[in-house]
Amino acid sequence: MLPLLAAGLFSVRPAMAQKYRTAAGMRLSPGLYGLTVQQKFLPKATLEGLVLAGPREVTGTVLAERHFGILGPSLNYYIGAGGHVGNNKDSGAFGGVDGIVGVEYKIALSRLVISADFKPSVEFNSDDWARFPTAFSLRYILVKEKNTGLFNGLFGGDKKKEKTKDKTKSSNQRRGLFDW
């Protein structure tokens, strides 16, 4: 019975998979460190930009990521793909394609998001043909998501109702003081 309950809880997919629109912060991995910026562009998708530096190289990466909620919008896992370019002091310019899979948690009552991920890449014009790094990121939420409360939208309260006026009056009718 307990495994069935656990399987049911992990299969729940909430409507929104994350609680922010824009977040920026630091990314730390063995040998590389730098900046990360995430921007939501679809309800469950973000673009992430990374600028990373190490002792012998500098890289820039852009990733498109799809987020999936785990037990609510504060805990997510995500998968994605993208590409990178960089410069190594020993071998010069290089590029490549990246994949990413990770998990992130929006810390309750704060504007902080922590994440851990695995970002394998295939390199072109580099001494390393493949890399398999893991990393930890800490981001600060710059722009929050609207209507992410527990009960928002549950009873249809988030839908805006438009009021329409009946404009079938003829133009020769007299208007009153409050008729506009």
Order of alpha helices (4+ residues) and beta strands (2+ residues): alpha-beta-beta-beta-beta-beta-beta-beta-beta-beta-beta
